[in-house]
Amino acid sequence: MDATSLYKPPLIDDVIKQAYHGFVDNPVPCIVNSIILIAICAVAAVTVVGIPLIPAFSGGFLHAMLRLVRGEKIETGDFLRIGFKKFGTLLAANLIMLLGIICGLVLGIIPGIYLMIRWFYVNIVIMDQHLTVSDAFACSSAMVKGIWWEVFALWLIMTIMVGIITATCIGWFIAPAVECLIIASFYHLGKWDIPSRP
């Protein structure tokens, strides 16, 4: 895949508005699926052997929020089935990201954050564009090229918002949907030229 695709990000105000409407127009699927995600990830983490399944759960959930942003309907728990279709790819990509970011943080906070932003789109392009691991990293890097600070600003705002939301017990049940809706909106509203794969 050609990794020279240019990406023009949307205004952050538009992203927040899109994410907000995605949630208020679909509160039940957002909340119910968030609870399912939290519960199943907690079980997977407790059992330890289930930890490798978490990228499939979160990747499928992110894709579900992208479908909501696009005006599509989602079913309760259907993100689990969709995520498992990309189980191997998501697992490999997330292991690489985890190791890379940890190494970056060990070398200094800045290298770790740099890689985190550079690989911001890896999971969503795997789910939406059906890319391989190497293509997903190349694609994300190409999309972030030249707009690193814009993506960082969104990540920072998103982190602060999720932190505020999770300050309450109820907030924990909507935080996954809010975070993924923001990521999905930023991806969906942007302008890029990336060939889709069958």
C-alpha positions in Angstrom: 0.0 0.0 0.0 1.2 3.5 -0.8 1.8 5.2 2.5 1.8 8.8 1.1 -1.9 9.5 1.6 -2.7 13.0 2.7 -5.2 13.5 5.4 -7.0 16.8 6.3 -8.4 16.7 9.8 -11.8 18.3 10.7 -12.2 21.1 13.2 -12.2 19.8 16.8 -15.5 21.6 17.4 -17.1 19.7 14.6 -15.7 16.4 16.0 -17.1 17.1 19.5 -20.5 18.0 18.0 -20.6 14.9 15.9 -19.7 12.7 18.8 -22.3 14.4 21.0 -25.0 13.9 18.5 -23.9 10.3 18.0 -24.4 9.7 21.7 -27.6 11.6 22.3 -29.3 10.2 19.2 -28.3 6.6 20.3 -28.1 6.6 24.1 -29.3 3.0 24.6 -26.9 1.2 22.2 -24.1 3.4 23.4 -24.7 2.7 27.1 -25.6 -0.9 26.8 -22.7 -1.8 24.6 -20.3 0.2 26.8 -21.5 -1.9 29.8 -21.0 -5.1 27.9 -17.5 -3.9 26.8 -16.5 -3.0 30.4 -17.9 -6.3 31.8 -16.3 -8.6 29.2 -12.9 -6.8 29.4 -13.0 -7.0 33.2 -13.7 -10.8 33.0 -10.9 -11.2 30.4 -8.4 -9.3 32.6 -9.3 -11.3 35.7 -8.9 -14.6 34.0 -5.6 -13.5 32.6 -5.9 -16.0 29.7 -8.6 -13.8 28.3 -6.3 -10.7 28.0 -5.4 -11.4 24.3 -9.1 -11.1 23.5 -9.4 -7.5 24.6 -8.1 -5.9 21.3 -10.9 -7.8 19.5 -13.5 -6.5 21.9 -12.2 -2.9 21.8 -11.7 -2.9 18.0 -15.2 -4.2 17.4 -16.6 -1.6 19.8 -14.7 1.2 18.0 -16.1 0.0 14.7 -19.6 0.0 16.2 -19.2 3.7 17.2 -18.0 4.5 13.7 -21.1 3.0 12.3 -23.2 5.1 14.6 -21.3 8.2 13.5 -22.2 7.2 9.9 -25.9 7.0 10.7 -26.0 3.2 10.7 -27.8 1.1 13.3 -26.0 -1.3 15.6 -27.3 -4.2 17.6 -26.6 -5.0 21.2 -23.3 -6.9 21.5 -22.8 -7.2 17.7 -19.4 -5.6 18.1 -18.0 -8.8 19.6 -18.7 -10.8 16.5 -17.3 -8.1 14.2 -14.2 -7.6 16.3 -13.3 -11.3 16.3 -13.2 -11.2 12.5 -10.0 -9.2 12.9 -8.8 -10.9 16.1 -5.3 -11.9 14.8 -4.6 -8.5 13.1 -5.8 -6.5 16.1 -3.9 -8.6 18.6 -0.6 -8.3 16.6 -1.1 -4.6 16.0 -1.8 -3.8 19.7 1.1 -5.9 20.9 3.4 -3.9 18.6 1.9 -0.6 19.7 2.1 -1.6 23.4 5.8 -2.6 23.2 6.7 0.4 21.0 5.0 2.9 23.3 6.4 1.3 26.5 9.9 1.4 25.0 9.3 5.1 24.0 8.1 5.9 27.5 11.2 4.2 29.0 13.4 6.4 26.8 11.4 9.4 27.8 7.8 10.6 27.9 8.1 12.5 24.6 9.0 9.4 22.4 6.2 7.4 23.9 3.6 10.1 23.3 5.0 10.7 19.8 4.4 7.0 18.9 1.0 7.0 20.5 -0.2 9.8 18.3 1.6 8.5 15.2 -0.3 5.2 15.6 -3.6 6.9 16.5 -5.5 5.4 13.6 -4.1 1.9 13.5 -7.1 0.1 15.1 -9.8 2.0 13.2 -8.2 1.5 9.8 -7.8 -2.2 10.5 -11.5 -2.4 11.2 -12.7 0.0 8.5 -10.2 -0.4 5.7 -9.5 -4.1 6.3 -5.7 -3.4 6.3 -2.9 -5.8 7.3 -0.8 -4.9 10.4 2.0 -3.3 8.4 -0.4 -1.4 6.1 -2.3 -0.2 9.1 0.8 1.3 10.7 1.9 2.8 7.4 -1.6 4.2 6.8 -1.9 5.8 10.3 1.6 7.3 10.0 0.7 8.8 6.6 -2.6 10.2 8.0 -0.9 11.8 11.0 2.0 13.2 8.9 1.8 17.0 9.0 -1.1 17.1 11.5 0.6 15.6 14.5 -0.2 18.5 16.8 -3.9 18.5 15.7 -4.2 14.8 16.6 -2.3 15.4 19.8 -4.7 18.3 20.7 -7.7 16.0 20.1 -6.1 13.2 22.2 -5.5 15.6 25.0 -9.0 17.0 25.0 -10.5 13.5 24.8 -8.3 12.3 27.7 -9.5 15.3 29.8 -13.1 14.7 28.9 -13.0 11.0 29.7 -11.2 11.8 33.0 -14.0 14.2 34.0 -16.7 11.7 33.0 -15.1 8.8 34.9 -14.9 11.0 38.0 -18.5 9.8 38.8 -19.5 6.1 39.0 -22.2 6.5 36.3 -19.6 8.1 34.0 -17.7 4.8 33.8 -20.7 3.3 31.9 -20.5 5.9 29.1 -16.8 6.7 28.9 -16.0 4.0 26.3 -18.7 5.2 24.0 -17.6 8.9 24.4 -14.0 8.1 23.7 -14.7 5.9 20.7 -17.3 8.3 19.3 -14.7 11.1 19.4 -12.1 9.0 17.6 -14.6 7.7 15.1 -15.9 11.3 14.4 -12.4 12.6 13.9 -11.7 9.8 11.4 -15.1 10.0 9.6 -15.2 13.8 9.2 -11.6 14.1 7.9 -10.7 14.1 4.2 -8.3 11.5 2.9 -7.5 9.4 -0.1 -6.9 5.9 1.1 -7.9 2.9 -1.1 -10.4 0.5 0.5 -9.7 -3.2 0.4 -12.3 -5.8 -0.3 
